[in-house]
Amino acid sequence: MCAAAHGWVGLGRIVYASSSQQLVEWLSSFGIKPGRVRNLAIEEVIRDTIIDGPNLELSEQVRLLQKKFHTK
């Protein structure tokens, strides 16, 4: 949804910390089944945009936050 909105309004470069694919993998490793919404790569949603991500250091921090949230 964010990538689509980004493309509709014509913003430039997209920079992100972690991907939806990473989230799916992390949740699976925590024993959580996938949700109902398909996870699409940004490149499947928007074209002609510079895309930078995921950031390895930041994505590890996001993974740890997800783990803390889902494994209370």
N, C-alpha and C positions, 0 to 999 in steps of 0.2 A: 504494500500500500504506500509506503513512504517513497519508494523508487518511482512508482507511477505518478504520484503527486509532484515529485521532483521534476519529472519529465514534462508533465502538463504545464507547469509554470515556467519552464525553460531555464531552470537554475543550471549552474555549471557542474564542476567536478563533485563526485560523491566520495567521501572518505568515511570509512566505517571500521569499528574495532573488531567485530566478530560477525560471522555469517549465519544465516539460517541453517545451513548444512551443518555447521559446527554445533549449533544448538540441538539439532536433531540427534547428532551423535552423542553429545553430552547427556541429554535426557535419557537416551537409550541405555547408556552406561550406568545411569542412576536407577534403572528399572522402570522408567516412565514411558508409557506407550505414546506414539505420535498423536497429535491433535487432529482435528477435522480439516484444518486449513493446510493446503499444500504449501510447501516451502520452495519458492522459486529463487534462483540466482538473480541478482540484479541485472545481469546481461540478458536474461530471458524476458525482462520487463521493460527495459529502457535501452535504446541504442544511441549511438553518436554522443556518448558522454564518457569522460575520463573517470575511471573507477579505481580508487586506491583502497585496498583492504583485502583480507583482514590484516590487522596489525598483530603480529605474534605476541608481543609483550602484553598489549591491552586485551587480546582475546583470552589469554591465560587468566587475567584478572576477572574477566567476565565469567569464565568457566568456574572459577572459585566462588564467585558470588552466586551463580546458579546452583552450584553444589550445596552451598550453605543454605540457600532458600529451600531447595527440594529435599534435603536430607536432614531436616530438623529432628 
